[in-house]
């Protein structure tokens, strides 16, 4: 892994909201952008931008979940990225994350379905899939 790659990865993690989103993703394995919007009380634009930073760092992949885009940890991460994510998971487990996890659990209970399958607020038109075949799309595939 090159130093530039490390700088991109650390930049993608260098924000408290991005770290909270990653902690939620490690806990729930798949989320849609609206889970972050409602749980962390941020705008859809901000949540999408934070997700895109981590997607560009090849930490996430996105996939179609009905009409909406879901995000999960990339299954194609190299060893260096896996090591960093595993280390962060250990750090998160040692911290009290009950507040964001509780908010996410309430959102899921309110919607009556899994996190990534939650229904977001009404949109003017459905989100378009970035993957034409409906399979997960990792950052490396898009370049």
N, CA, C and O atoms as CSV, one atom per row, in Angstrom:
chain,resi,resn,atom,element,x,y,z
A,1,UNK,N,N,0.844,-1.165,0.000
A,1,UNK,CA,C,0.000,0.000,0.000
A,1,UNK,C,C,0.897,1.237,0.000
A,1,UNK,O,O,1.827,1.351,0.798
A,2,UNK,N,N,0.601,2.142,-0.896
A,2,UNK,CA,C,1.381,3.371,-1.011
A,2,UNK,C,C,0.990,4.380,0.063
A,2,UNK,O,O,-0.097,4.299,0.636
A,3,UNK,N,N,1.878,5.324,0.331
A,3,UNK,CA,C,1.606,6.374,1.314
A,3,UNK,C,C,0.386,7.197,0.896
A,3,UNK,O,O,-0.397,7.622,1.745
A,4,UNK,N,N,0.228,7.419,-0.390
A,4,UNK,CA,C,-0.938,8.174,-0.872
A,4,UNK,C,C,-2.230,7.444,-0.512
A,4,UNK,O,O,-3.207,8.074,-0.108
A,5,UNK,N,N,-2.239,6.126,-0.656
A,5,UNK,CA,C,-3.413,5.326,-0.291
A,5,UNK,C,C,-3.717,5.465,1.197
A,5,UNK,O,O,-4.873,5.615,1.593
A,6,UNK,N,N,-2.657,5.415,2.026
A,6,UNK,CA,C,-2.855,5.591,3.468
A,6,UNK,C,C,-3.430,6.964,3.790
A,6,UNK,O,O,-4.303,7.094,4.648
A,7,UNK,N,N,-2.940,7.981,3.100
A,7,UNK,CA,C,-3.443,9.336,3.335
A,7,UNK,C,C,-4.926,9.430,2.970
A,7,UNK,O,O,-5.694,10.085,3.675
A,8,UNK,N,N,-5.329,8.789,1.890
A,8,UNK,CA,C,-6.741,8.782,1.489
A,8,UNK,C,C,-7.587,8.055,2.522
A,8,UNK,O,O,-8.669,8.523,2.877
A,9,UNK,N,N,-7.105,6.917,3.009
A,9,UNK,CA,C,-7.845,6.137,4.009
A,9,UNK,C,C,-7.995,6.933,5.303
A,9,UNK,O,O,-9.096,7.038,5.844
A,10,UNK,N,N,-6.884,7.495,5.804
A,10,UNK,CA,C,-6.966,8.249,7.045
A,10,UNK,C,C,-7.813,9.508,6.875
A,10,UNK,O,O,-8.496,9.925,7.810
A,11,UNK,N,N,-7.773,10.109,5.702
A,11,UNK,CA,C,-8.643,11.256,5.429
A,11,UNK,C,C,-10.113,10.860,5.451
A,11,UNK,O,O,-10.965,11.624,5.905
A,12,UNK,N,N,-10.400,9.664,4.959
A,12,UNK,CA,C,-11.780,9.170,4.944
A,12,UNK,C,C,-12.286,8.847,6.348
A,12,UNK,O,O,-13.492,8.722,6.557
A,13,UNK,N,N,-11.383,8.714,7.301
A,13,UNK,CA,C,-11.764,8.395,8.678
A,13,UNK,C,C,-11.598,9.584,9.617
A,13,UNK,O,O,-11.961,9.500,10.790
A,14,UNK,N,N,-11.056,10.686,9.114
A,14,UNK,CA,C,-10.676,11.818,9.964
A,14,UNK,C,C,-11.835,12.768,10.252
A,14,UNK,O,O,-11.725,13.975,10.039
A,15,UNK,N,N,-12.935,12.221,10.732
A,15,UNK,CA,C,-14.077,13.044,11.082
A,15,UNK,C,C,-14.926,12.259,12.079
A,15,UNK,O,O,-15.165,11.070,11.867
A,16,UNK,N,N,-15.384,12.885,13.153
A,16,UNK,CA,C,-16.184,12.148,14.136
A,16,UNK,C,C,-17.433,11.505,13.544
A,16,UNK,O,O,-17.781,10.384,13.915
A,17,UNK,N,N,-18.111,12.192,12.633
A,17,UNK,CA,C,-19.324,11.622,12.023
A,17,UNK,C,C,-18.984,10.396,11.178
A,17,UNK,O,O,-19.718,9.408,11.194
A,18,UNK,N,N,-17.880,10.457,10.446
A,18,UNK,CA,C,-17.479,9.310,9.625
A,18,UNK,C,C,-17.134,8.114,10.497
A,18,UNK,O,O,-17.443,6.974,10.150
A,19,UNK,N,N,-16.492,8.377,11.634
A,19,UNK,CA,C,-16.170,7.287,12.554
A,19,UNK,C,C,-17.439,6.701,13.161
A,19,UNK,O,O,-17.548,5.483,13.300
A,20,UNK,N,N,-18.409,7.558,13.527
A,20,UNK,CA,C,-19.679,7.045,14.052
A,20,UNK,C,C,-20.401,6.205,13.005
A,20,UNK,O,O,-20.963,5.157,13.322
A,21,UNK,N,N,-20.383,6.667,11.763
A,21,UNK,CA,C,-21.022,5.918,10.683
A,21,UNK,C,C,-20.335,4.569,10.488
A,21,UNK,O,O,-21.000,3.560,10.250
A,22,UNK,N,N,-19.008,4.550,10.587
A,22,UNK,CA,C,-18.271,3.293,10.448
A,22,UNK,C,C,-18.598,2.348,11.607
A,22,UNK,O,O,-18.761,1.145,11.404
A,23,UNK,N,N,-18.694,2.894,12.813
A,23,UNK,CA,C,-19.051,2.073,13.971
A,23,UNK,C,C,-20.435,1.459,13.778
A,23,UNK,O,O,-20.641,0.285,14.086
A,24,UNK,N,N,-21.384,2.245,13.269
A,24,UNK,CA,C,-22.727,1.715,13.004
A,24,UNK,C,C,-22.675,0.621,11.942
A,24,UNK,O,O,-23.363,-0.394,12.048
A,25,UNK,N,N,-21.860,0.837,10.925
A,25,UNK,CA,C,-21.740,-0.137,9.842
A,25,UNK,C,C,-21.089,-1.427,10.328
A,25,UNK,O,O,-21.491,-2.515,9.917
A,26,UNK,N,N,-20.099,-1.320,11.189
A,26,UNK,CA,C,-19.483,-2.520,11.760
A,26,UNK,C,C,-20.472,-3.279,12.642
A,26,UNK,O,O,-20.401,-4.503,12.750
A,27,UNK,N,N,-21.386,-2.554,13.268
A,27,UNK,CA,C,-22.386,-3.171,14.143
A,27,UNK,C,C,-23.526,-3.797,13.341
A,27,UNK,O,O,-24.016,-4.866,13.705
A,28,UNK,N,N,-23.957,-3.147,12.253
A,28,UNK,CA,C,-25.141,-3.595,11.518
A,28,UNK,C,C,-24.869,-4.143,10.128
A,28,UNK,O,O,-25.804,-4.607,9.476
A,29,UNK,N,N,-23.677,-4.113,9.661
A,29,UNK,CA,C,-23.186,-4.682,8.401
A,29,UNK,C,C,-23.690,-4.033,7.118
A,29,UNK,O,O,-22.979,-4.077,6.113
A,30,UNK,N,N,-24.868,-3.440,7.097
A,30,UNK,CA,C,-25.367,-2.793,5.879
A,30,UNK,C,C,-26.327,-1.685,6.268
A,30,UNK,O,O,-27.259,-1.907,7.040
A,31,UNK,N,N,-26.101,-0.490,5.732
A,31,UNK,CA,C,-26.938,0.660,6.048
A,31,UNK,C,C,-27.250,1.450,4.790
A,31,UNK,O,O,-26.495,1.407,3.819
A,32,UNK,N,N,-28.345,2.159,4.809
A,32,UNK,CA,C,-28.618,3.114,3.739
A,32,UNK,C,C,-28.289,4.508,4.263
A,32,UNK,O,O,-28.118,4.700,5.467
A,33,UNK,N,N,-28.204,5.454,3.380
A,33,UNK,CA,C,-27.807,6.805,3.764
A,33,UNK,C,C,-28.803,7.396,4.752
A,33,UNK,O,O,-28.411,8.184,5.612
A,34,UNK,N,N,-30.071,7.040,4.654
A,34,UNK,CA,C,-31.082,7.604,5.544
A,34,UNK,C,C,-30.972,7.086,6.972
A,34,UNK,O,O,-31.471,7.723,7.900
A,35,UNK,N,N,-30.320,5.929,7.161
A,35,UNK,CA,C,-30.055,5.472,8.518
A,35,UNK,C,C,-29.113,6.448,9.207
A,35,UNK,O,O,-29.303,6.775,10.379
A,36,UNK,N,N,-28.106,6.911,8.490
A,36,UNK,CA,C,-27.173,7.892,9.047
A,36,UNK,C,C,-27.842,9.247,9.220
A,36,UNK,O,O,-27.607,9.932,10.215
A,37,UNK,N,N,-28.669,9.636,8.266
A,37,UNK,CA,C,-29.360,10.922,8.333
A,37,UNK,C,C,-30.191,11.007,9.609
A,37,UNK,O,O,-30.088,11.980,10.355
A,38,UNK,N,N,-31.005,10.001,9.857
A,38,UNK,CA,C,-31.889,10.044,11.018
A,38,UNK,C,C,-31.173,9.738,12.323
A,38,UNK,O,O,-31.479,10.346,13.349
A,39,UNK,N,N,-30.227,8.809,12.306
A,39,UNK,CA,C,-29.545,8.426,13.538
A,39,UNK,C,C,-28.594,9.506,14.022
A,39,UNK,O,O,-28.546,9.805,15.216
A,40,UNK,N,N,-27.838,10.095,13.104
A,40,UNK,CA,C,-26.825,11.084,13.488
A,40,UNK,C,C,-27.285,12.519,13.287
A,40,UNK,O,O,-26.524,13.459,13.516
A,41,UNK,N,N,-28.535,12.688,12.857
A,41,UNK,CA,C,-29.110,14.028,12.673
A,41,UNK,C,C,-28.246,14.898,11.766
A,41,UNK,O,O,-27.778,15.964,12.168
A,42,UNK,N,N,-28.043,14.431,10.546
A,42,UNK,CA,C,-27.293,15.207,9.563
A,42,UNK,C,C,-28.097,15.246,8.274
A,42,UNK,O,O,-29.035,14.469,8.098
A,43,UNK,N,N,-27.739,16.130,7.392
A,43,UNK,CA,C,-28.457,16.232,6.125
A,43,UNK,C,C,-28.096,15.051,5.223
A,43,UNK,O,O,-27.065,14.404,5.406
A,44,UNK,N,N,-28.950,14.791,4.265
A,44,UNK,CA,C,-28.703,13.704,3.312
A,44,UNK,C,C,-27.428,13.996,2.530
A,44,UNK,O,O,-26.644,13.084,2.267
A,45,UNK,N,N,-27.212,15.242,2.158
A,45,UNK,CA,C,-26.016,15.619,1.415
A,45,UNK,C,C,-24.757,15.309,2.231
A,45,UNK,O,O,-23.803,14.731,1.710
A,46,UNK,N,N,-24.758,15.695,3.511
A,46,UNK,CA,C,-23.596,15.460,4.369
A,46,UNK,C,C,-23.336,13.971,4.554
A,46,UNK,O,O,-22.194,13.521,4.463
A,47,UNK,N,N,-24.392,13.208,4.813
A,47,UNK,CA,C,-24.233,11.759,4.990
A,47,UNK,C,C,-23.683,11.120,3.718
A,47,UNK,O,O,-22.787,10.278,3.785
A,48,UNK,N,N,-24.206,11.509,2.575
A,48,UNK,CA,C,-23.725,10.951,1.304
A,48,UNK,C,C,-22.270,11.313,1.055
A,48,UNK,O,O,-21.496,10.488,0.572
A,49,UNK,N,N,-21.897,12.543,1.382
A,49,UNK,CA,C,-20.507,12.971,1.204
A,49,UNK,C,C,-19.573,12.165,2.092
A,49,UNK,O,O,-18.508,11.740,1.645
A,50,UNK,N,N,-19.960,11.948,3.347
A,50,UNK,CA,C,-19.146,11.144,4.257
A,50,UNK,C,C,-19.009,9.710,3.744
A,50,UNK,O,O,-17.920,9.137,3.794
A,51,UNK,N,N,-20.087,9.136,3.261
A,51,UNK,CA,C,-20.022,7.785,2.699
A,51,UNK,C,C,-19.104,7.743,1.485
A,51,UNK,O,O,-18.347,6.789,1.307
A,52,UNK,N,N,-19.169,8.762,0.661
A,52,UNK,CA,C,-18.361,8.788,-0.565
A,52,UNK,C,C,-16.879,8.852,-0.235
A,52,UNK,O,O,-16.077,8.233,-0.934
A,53,UNK,N,N,-16.487,9.578,0.805
A,53,UNK,CA,C,-15.076,9.607,1.208
A,53,UNK,C,C,-14.588,8.182,1.493
A,53,UNK,O,O,-13.516,7.786,1.034
A,54,UNK,N,N,-15.372,7.423,2.247
A,54,UNK,CA,C,-14.968,6.067,2.602
A,54,UNK,C,C,-15.064,5.127,1.407
A,54,UNK,O,O,-14.296,4.170,1.309
A,55,UNK,N,N,-15.994,5.391,0.503
A,55,UNK,CA,C,-16.097,4.592,-0.721
A,55,UNK,C,C,-14.858,4.831,-1.590
A,55,UNK,O,O,-14.284,3.879,-2.119
A,56,UNK,N,N,-14.446,6.079,-1.738
A,56,UNK,CA,C,-13.255,6.408,-2.527
A,56,UNK,C,C,-11.989,5.816,-1.919
A,56,UNK,O,O,-11.029,5.543,-2.640
A,57,UNK,N,N,-11.974,5.614,-0.603
A,57,UNK,CA,C,-10.830,4.997,0.071
A,57,UNK,C,C,-10.894,3.473,-0.029
A,57,UNK,O,O,-10.071,2.778,0.567
A,58,UNK,N,N,-11.853,2.960,-0.768
A,58,UNK,CA,C,-12.050,1.524,-0.998
A,58,UNK,C,C,-12.343,0.763,0.292
A,58,UNK,O,O,-11.945,-0.392,0.447
A,59,UNK,N,N,-13.048,1.426,1.220
A,59,UNK,CA,C,-13.458,0.778,2.453
A,59,UNK,C,C,-14.900,0.268,2.354
A,59,UNK,O,O,-15.289,-0.651,3.074
A,60,UNK,N,N,-15.681,0.865,1.466
A,60,UNK,CA,C,-17.087,0.512,1.322
A,60,UNK,C,C,-17.397,0.066,-0.095
A,60,UNK,O,O,-16.668,0.367,-1.040
A,61,UNK,N,N,-18.490,-0.652,-0.213
A,61,UNK,CA,C,-19.087,-0.921,-1.509
A,61,UNK,C,C,-20.567,-0.595,-1.379
A,61,UNK,O,O,-21.144,-0.691,-0.295
A,62,UNK,N,N,-21.165,-0.214,-2.480
A,62,UNK,CA,C,-22.580,0.088,-2.442
A,62,UNK,C,C,-23.338,-0.921,-3.294
A,62,UNK,O,O,-22.808,-1.468,-4.261
A,63,UNK,N,N,-24.577,-1.150,-2.915
A,63,UNK,CA,C,-25.413,-2.091,-3.646
A,63,UNK,C,C,-26.853,-1.628,-3.584
A,63,UNK,O,O,-27.243,-0.874,-2.693
A,64,UNK,N,N,-27.623,-2.082,-4.529
A,64,UNK,CA,C,-29.018,-1.702,-4.609
A,64,UNK,C,C,-29.824,-2.425,-3.536
A,64,UNK,O,O,-29.692,-3.638,-3.372
A,65,UNK,N,N,-30.659,-1.688,-2.806
A,65,UNK,CA,C,-31.571,-2.264,-1.817
A,65,UNK,C,C,-32.963,-1.753,-2.164
A,65,UNK,O,O,-33.414,-0.743,-1.624
A,66,UNK,N,N,-33.637,-2.453,-3.064
A,66,UNK,CA,C,-34.916,-1.971,-3.562
A,66,UNK,C,C,-34.664,-0.753,-4.434
A,66,UNK,O,O,-33.884,-0.812,-5.385
A,67,UNK,N,N,-35.325,0.347,-4.110
A,67,UNK,CA,C,-35.113,1.592,-4.853
A,67,UNK,C,C,-33.929,2.387,-4.328
A,67,UNK,O,O,-33.528,3.379,-4.938
A,68,UNK,N,N,-33.366,1.963,-3.207
A,68,UNK,CA,C,-32.381,2.770,-2.521
A,68,UNK,C,C,-31.006,2.115,-2.506
A,68,UNK,O,O,-30.872,0.901,-2.661
A,69,UNK,N,N,-30.001,2.941,-2.318
A,69,UNK,CA,C,-28.628,2.477,-2.296
A,69,UNK,C,C,-28.215,2.143,-0.865
A,69,UNK,O,O,-28.387,2.958,0.042
A,70,UNK,N,N,-27.675,0.954,-0.667
A,70,UNK,CA,C,-27.167,0.547,0.642
A,70,UNK,C,C,-25.642,0.504,0.585
A,70,UNK,O,O,-25.059,0.382,-0.492
A,71,UNK,N,N,-25.010,0.604,1.730
A,71,UNK,CA,C,-23.552,0.587,1.833
A,71,UNK,C,C,-23.141,-0.457,2.850
A,71,UNK,O,O,-23.810,-0.656,3.864
A,72,UNK,N,N,-22.037,-1.116,2.566
A,72,UNK,CA,C,-21.464,-2.085,3.500
A,72,UNK,C,C,-19.952,-2.070,3.332
A,72,UNK,O,O,-19.420,-1.507,2.375
A,73,UNK,N,N,-19.270,-2.703,4.288
A,73,UNK,CA,C,-17.820,-2.789,4.167
A,73,UNK,C,C,-17.475,-3.571,2.911
A,73,UNK,O,O,-18.134,-4.555,2.577
A,74,UNK,N,N,-16.447,-3.128,2.230
A,74,UNK,CA,C,-16.027,-3.789,1.005
A,74,UNK,C,C,-15.491,-5.185,1.298
A,74,UNK,O,O,-14.676,-5.382,2.200
A,75,UNK,N,N,-15.960,-6.132,0.527
A,75,UNK,CA,C,-15.456,-7.493,0.678
A,75,UNK,C,C,-14.151,-7.677,-0.096
A,75,UNK,O,O,-13.499,-8.715,0.018
A,76,UNK,N,N,-13.774,-6.671,-0.879
A,76,UNK,CA,C,-12.556,-6.746,-1.681
A,76,UNK,C,C,-11.423,-5.908,-1.073
A,76,UNK,O,O,-10.474,-5.554,-1.773
A,77,UNK,N,N,-11.516,-5.591,0.216
A,77,UNK,CA,C,-10.455,-4.806,0.863
A,77,UNK,C,C,-9.155,-5.582,0.895
A,77,UNK,O,O,-9.141,-6.793,1.119
A,78,UNK,N,N,-8.059,-4.866,0.667
A,78,UNK,CA,C,-6.750,-5.518,0.786
A,78,UNK,C,C,-6.404,-5.692,2.261
A,78,UNK,O,O,-7.125,-5.213,3.136
A,79,UNK,N,N,-5.299,-6.379,2.528
A,79,UNK,CA,C,-4.898,-6.698,3.896
A,79,UNK,C,C,-4.681,-5.479,4.780
A,79,UNK,O,O,-5.040,-5.496,5.957
A,80,UNK,N,N,-4.099,-4.424,4.228
A,80,UNK,CA,C,-3.854,-3.209,5.005
A,80,UNK,C,C,-5.145,-2.557,5.453
A,80,UNK,O,O,-5.263,-2.148,6.608
A,81,UNK,N,N,-6.111,-2.453,4.562
A,81,UNK,CA,C,-7.403,-1.871,4.907
A,81,UNK,C,C,-8.130,-2.745,5.935
A,81,UNK,O,O,-8.730,-2.233,6.880
A,82,UNK,N,N,-8.072,-4.060,5.742
A,82,UNK,CA,C,-8.711,-4.968,6.691
A,82,UNK,C,C,-8.103,-4.822,8.084
A,82,UNK,O,O,-8.822,-4.847,9.083
A,83,UNK,N,N,-6.806,-4.674,8.150
A,83,UNK,CA,C,-6.123,-4.505,9.433
A,83,UNK,C,C,-6.580,-3.217,10.126
A,83,UNK,O,O,-6.850,-3.216,11.327
A,84,UNK,N,N,-6.666,-2.124,9.363
A,84,UNK,CA,C,-7.108,-0.852,9.933
A,84,UNK,C,C,-8.547,-0.928,10.423
A,84,UNK,O,O,-8.858,-0.442,11.511
A,85,UNK,N,N,-9.420,-1.530,9.639
A,85,UNK,CA,C,-10.827,-1.638,10.022
A,85,UNK,C,C,-10.982,-2.535,11.249
A,85,UNK,O,O,-11.773,-2.241,12.146
A,86,UNK,N,N,-10.226,-3.623,11.282
A,86,UNK,CA,C,-10.274,-4.523,12.438
A,86,UNK,C,C,-9.791,-3.805,13.703
A,86,UNK,O,O,-10.370,-3.980,14.775
A,87,UNK,N,N,-8.732,-2.997,13.578
A,87,UNK,CA,C,-8.228,-2.234,14.721
A,87,UNK,C,C,-9.273,-1.223,15.191
A,87,UNK,O,O,-9.479,-1.060,16.393
A,88,UNK,N,N,-9.932,-0.547,14.253
A,88,UNK,CA,C,-10.980,0.401,14.631
A,88,UNK,C,C,-12.150,-0.307,15.302
A,88,UNK,O,O,-12.740,0.220,16.245
A,89,UNK,N,N,-12.481,-1.485,14.824
A,89,UNK,CA,C,-13.560,-2.264,15.439
A,89,UNK,C,C,-13.230,-2.551,16.900
A,89,UNK,O,O,-14.102,-2.453,17.762
A,90,UNK,N,N,-11.988,-2.902,17.181
A,90,UNK,CA,C,-11.564,-3.130,18.561
A,90,UNK,C,C,-11.669,-1.871,19.402
A,90,UNK,O,O,-12.072,-1.928,20.564
A,91,UNK,N,N,-11.305,-0.731,18.819
A,91,UNK,CA,C,-11.415,0.546,19.528
A,91,UNK,C,C,-12.885,0.862,19.806
A,91,UNK,O,O,-13.234,1.286,20.908
A,92,UNK,N,N,-13.739,0.656,18.811
A,92,UNK,CA,C,-15.165,0.937,18.980
A,92,UNK,C,C,-15.779,0.053,20.056
A,92,UNK,O,O,-16.621,0.513,20.827
A,93,UNK,N,N,-15.370,-1.203,20.119
A,93,UNK,CA,C,-15.923,-2.131,21.106
A,93,UNK,C,C,-15.535,-1.739,22.532
A,93,UNK,O,O,-16.236,-2.072,23.487
A,94,UNK,N,N,-14.426,-1.036,22.666
A,94,UNK,CA,C,-13.977,-0.600,23.983
A,94,UNK,C,C,-14.646,0.710,24.409
A,94,UNK,O,O,-14.448,1.159,25.538
A,95,UNK,N,N,-15.419,1.318,23.540
A,95,UNK,CA,C,-16.080,2.591,23.844
A,95,UNK,C,C,-17.571,2.372,24.042
A,95,UNK,O,O,-18.121,1.357,23.615
A,96,UNK,N,N,-18.214,3.320,24.687
A,96,UNK,CA,C,-19.653,3.270,24.880
A,96,UNK,C,C,-20.338,3.878,23.655
A,96,UNK,O,O,-20.386,5.099,23.500
A,97,UNK,N,N,-20.854,3.032,22.808
A,97,UNK,CA,C,-21.555,3.475,21.605
A,97,UNK,C,C,-23.052,3.218,21.728
A,97,UNK,O,O,-23.749,3.090,20.722
A,98,UNK,N,N,-23.539,3.144,22.953
A,98,UNK,CA,C,-24.947,2.815,23.158
A,98,UNK,C,C,-25.882,3.895,22.611
A,98,UNK,O,O,-26.992,3.583,22.178
A,99,UNK,N,N,-25.453,5.157,22.624
A,99,UNK,CA,C,-26.332,6.225,22.131
A,99,UNK,C,C,-26.618,6.087,20.637
A,99,UNK,O,O,-27.789,6.011,20.265
A,100,UNK,N,N,-25.589,6.050,19.742
A,100,UNK,CA,C,-25.928,5.899,18.318
A,100,UNK,C,C,-26.570,4.543,18.014
A,100,UNK,O,O,-27.460,4.464,17.168
A,101,UNK,N,N,-26.135,3.481,18.687
A,101,UNK,CA,C,-26.732,2.171,18.446
A,101,UNK,C,C,-28.185,2.145,18.894
A,101,UNK,O,O,-29.020,1.509,18.252
A,102,UNK,N,N,-28.494,2.835,19.993
A,102,UNK,CA,C,-29.873,2.925,20.469
A,102,UNK,C,C,-30.747,3.699,19.494
A,102,UNK,O,O,-31.883,3.308,19.223
A,103,UNK,N,N,-30.210,4.808,18.963
A,103,UNK,CA,C,-30.960,5.594,17.981
A,103,UNK,C,C,-31.233,4.773,16.724
A,103,UNK,O,O,-32.332,4.814,16.171
A,104,UNK,N,N,-30.225,4.030,16.280
A,104,UNK,CA,C,-30.404,3.198,15.089
A,104,UNK,C,C,-31.429,2.101,15.357
A,104,UNK,O,O,-32.264,1.816,14.499
A,105,UNK,N,N,-31.375,1.485,16.531
A,105,UNK,CA,C,-32.341,0.431,16.875
A,105,UNK,C,C,-33.762,0.991,16.900
A,105,UNK,O,O,-34.697,0.324,16.455
A,106,UNK,N,N,-33.934,2.212,17.416
A,106,UNK,CA,C,-35.261,2.837,17.426
A,106,UNK,C,C,-35.743,3.102,16.006
A,106,UNK,O,O,-36.921,2.918,15.700
A,107,UNK,N,N,-34.826,3.536,15.135
A,107,UNK,CA,C,-35.203,3.791,13.744
A,107,UNK,C,C,-35.654,2.501,13.081
A,107,UNK,O,O,-36.666,2.482,12.381
A,108,UNK,N,N,-34.916,1.430,13.295
A,108,UNK,CA,C,-35.253,0.137,12.697
A,108,UNK,C,C,-36.599,-0.347,13.229
A,108,UNK,O,O,-37.431,-0.837,12.466
A,109,UNK,N,N,-36.811,-0.210,14.535
A,109,UNK,CA,C,-38.079,-0.644,15.127
A,109,UNK,C,C,-39.245,0.186,14.588
A,109,UNK,O,O,-40.325,-0.346,14.333
A,110,UNK,N,N,-39.022,1.481,14.416
A,110,UNK,CA,C,-40.070,2.364,13.896
A,110,UNK,C,C,-40.441,1.994,12.466
A,110,UNK,O,O,-41.609,2.049,12.083
A,111,UNK,N,N,-39.430,1.613,11.675
A,111,UNK,CA,C,-39.677,1.260,10.275
A,111,UNK,C,C,-40.125,-0.189,10.121
A,111,UNK,O,O,-40.744,-0.552,9.121
A,112,UNK,N,N,-39.806,-1.019,11.127
A,112,UNK,CA,C,-40.236,-2.409,11.096
A,112,UNK,C,C,-39.470,-3.289,10.136
A,112,UNK,O,O,-39.999,-4.285,9.643
A,113,UNK,N,N,-38.215,-2.927,9.865
A,113,UNK,CA,C,-37.410,-3.742,8.959
A,113,UNK,C,C,-35.940,-3.510,9.255
A,113,UNK,O,O,-35.598,-2.679,10.096
A,114,UNK,N,N,-35.055,-4.247,8.560
A,114,UNK,CA,C,-33.614,-4.122,8.751
A,114,UNK,C,C,-33.109,-2.762,8.337
A,114,UNK,O,O,-33.776,-2.079,7.561
A,115,UNK,N,N,-31.949,-2.338,8.828
A,115,UNK,CA,C,-31.425,-1.001,8.574
A,115,UNK,C,C,-31.370,-0.605,7.113
A,115,UNK,O,O,-31.862,0.467,6.758
A,116,UNK,N,N,-30.794,-1.424,6.254
A,116,UNK,CA,C,-30.628,-1.021,4.862
A,116,UNK,C,C,-31.928,-1.094,4.089
A,116,UNK,O,O,-32.027,-0.534,2.997
A,117,UNK,N,N,-32.923,-1.769,4.628
A,117,UNK,CA,C,-34.194,-1.909,3.930
A,117,UNK,C,C,-35.210,-0.870,4.388
A,117,UNK,O,O,-36.374,-0.919,3.988
A,118,UNK,N,N,-34.779,0.063,5.221
A,118,UNK,CA,C,-35.683,1.076,5.740
A,118,UNK,C,C,-36.159,1.984,4.627
A,118,UNK,O,O,-35.448,2.200,3.645
A,119,UNK,N,N,-37.338,2.507,4.776
A,119,UNK,CA,C,-37.900,3.393,3.784
A,119,UNK,C,C,-37.506,4.823,4.108
A,119,UNK,O,O,-37.857,5.327,5.175
A,120,UNK,N,N,-36.787,5.485,3.219
A,120,UNK,CA,C,-36.392,6.867,3.462
A,120,UNK,C,C,-37.568,7.811,3.239
A,120,UNK,O,O,-38.620,7.386,2.763
A,121,UNK,N,N,-37.399,9.086,3.579
A,121,UNK,CA,C,-38.451,10.058,3.299
A,121,UNK,C,C,-38.751,10.069,1.805
A,121,UNK,O,O,-37.934,9.636,0.992
A,122,UNK,N,N,-39.931,10.569,1.458
A,122,UNK,CA,C,-40.330,10.598,0.051
A,122,UNK,C,C,-39.313,11.381,-0.764
A,122,UNK,O,O,-38.877,12.465,-0.375
A,123,UNK,N,N,-38.953,10.816,-1.885
A,123,UNK,CA,C,-38.024,11.471,-2.799
A,123,UNK,C,C,-38.786,11.831,-4.058
A,123,UNK,O,O,-39.811,11.224,-4.368
A,124,UNK,N,N,-38.283,12.821,-4.783
A,124,UNK,CA,C,-38.942,13.213,-6.024
A,124,UNK,C,C,-38.845,12.115,-7.066
A,124,UNK,O,O,-39.796,11.866,-7.806
A,125,UNK,N,N,-37.691,11.456,-7.123
A,125,UNK,CA,C,-37.545,10.303,-8.004
A,125,UNK,C,C,-36.591,9.316,-7.360
A,125,UNK,O,O,-35.722,9.724,-6.589
A,126,UNK,N,N,-36.727,8.022,-7.654
A,126,UNK,CA,C,-35.885,7.029,-6.990
A,126,UNK,C,C,-34.425,7.183,-7.355
A,126,UNK,O,O,-34.079,7.664,-8.434
A,127,UNK,N,N,-33.574,6.763,-6.428
A,127,UNK,CA,C,-32.130,6.787,-6.669
A,127,UNK,C,C,-31.784,5.799,-7.763
A,127,UNK,O,O,-32.393,4.734,-7.866
A,128,UNK,N,N,-30.811,6.149,-8.574
A,128,UNK,CA,C,-30.375,5.259,-9.644
A,128,UNK,C,C,-29.260,4.382,-9.145
A,128,UNK,O,O,-28.423,4.801,-8.345
A,129,UNK,N,N,-29.260,3.181,-9.618
A,129,UNK,CA,C,-28.197,2.247,-9.243
A,129,UNK,C,C,-26.927,2.614,-9.990
A,129,UNK,O,O,-26.966,2.912,-11.184
A,130,UNK,N,N,-25.815,2.592,-9.296
A,130,UNK,CA,C,-24.533,2.820,-9.937
A,130,UNK,C,C,-23.993,1.543,-10.559
A,130,UNK,O,O,-23.092,1.583,-11.397
A,131,UNK,N,N,-24.538,0.431,-10.153
A,131,UNK,CA,C,-24.145,-0.855,-10.714
A,131,UNK,C,C,-25.265,-1.319,-11.633
A,131,UNK,O,O,-26.388,-1.529,-11.175
A,132,UNK,N,N,-24.984,-1.480,-12.906
A,132,UNK,CA,C,-26.025,-1.824,-13.863
A,132,UNK,C,C,-26.547,-3.241,-13.693
A,132,UNK,O,O,-27.662,-3.541,-14.120
A,133,UNK,N,N,-25.762,-4.118,-13.080
A,133,UNK,CA,C,-26.196,-5.502,-12.945
A,133,UNK,C,C,-26.776,-5.813,-11.578
A,133,UNK,O,O,-27.091,-6.973,-11.311
A,134,UNK,N,N,-26.934,-4.817,-10.686
A,134,UNK,CA,C,-27.517,-5.027,-9.377
A,134,UNK,C,C,-26.573,-5.633,-8.357
A,134,UNK,O,O,-26.975,-5.883,-7.221
A,135,UNK,N,N,-25.324,-5.874,-8.737
A,135,UNK,CA,C,-24.336,-6.443,-7.814
A,135,UNK,C,C,-23.580,-5.319,-7.128
A,135,UNK,O,O,-23.572,-4.189,-7.617
A,136,UNK,N,N,-22.943,-5.614,-5.997
A,136,UNK,CA,C,-22.181,-4.575,-5.300
A,136,UNK,C,C,-21.115,-3.966,-6.204
A,136,UNK,O,O,-20.521,-4.648,-7.038
A,137,UNK,N,N,-20.891,-2.687,-6.022
A,137,UNK,CA,C,-19.894,-1.995,-6.812
A,137,UNK,C,C,-18.872,-1.404,-5.874
A,137,UNK,O,O,-19.199,-0.561,-5.037
A,138,UNK,N,N,-17.675,-1.827,-6.005
A,138,UNK,CA,C,-16.595,-1.305,-5.170
A,138,UNK,C,C,-15.920,-0.151,-5.892
A,138,UNK,O,O,-16.023,-0.030,-7.112
A,139,UNK,N,N,-15.228,0.699,-5.137
A,139,UNK,CA,C,-14.572,1.861,-5.710
A,139,UNK,C,C,-13.588,1.476,-6.800
A,139,UNK,O,O,-13.496,2.161,-7.819
A,140,UNK,N,N,-12.858,0.401,-6.602
A,140,UNK,CA,C,-11.849,0.001,-7.577
A,140,UNK,C,C,-12.483,-0.369,-8.916
A,140,UNK,O,O,-11.858,-0.187,-9.961
A,141,UNK,N,N,-13.713,-0.886,-8.904
A,141,UNK,CA,C,-14.392,-1.262,-10.144
A,141,UNK,C,C,-14.862,-0.050,-10.929
A,141,UNK,O,O,-15.003,-0.122,-12.150
A,142,UNK,N,N,-15.108,1.069,-10.245
A,142,UNK,CA,C,-15.656,2.244,-10.896
A,142,UNK,C,C,-14.590,3.077,-11.595
A,142,UNK,O,O,-14.908,3.932,-12.421
A,143,UNK,N,N,-13.348,2.832,-11.271
A,143,UNK,CA,C,-12.272,3.676,-11.825
A,143,UNK,C,C,-11.843,3.217,-13.175
A,143,UNK,O,O,-10.952,3.815,-13.777
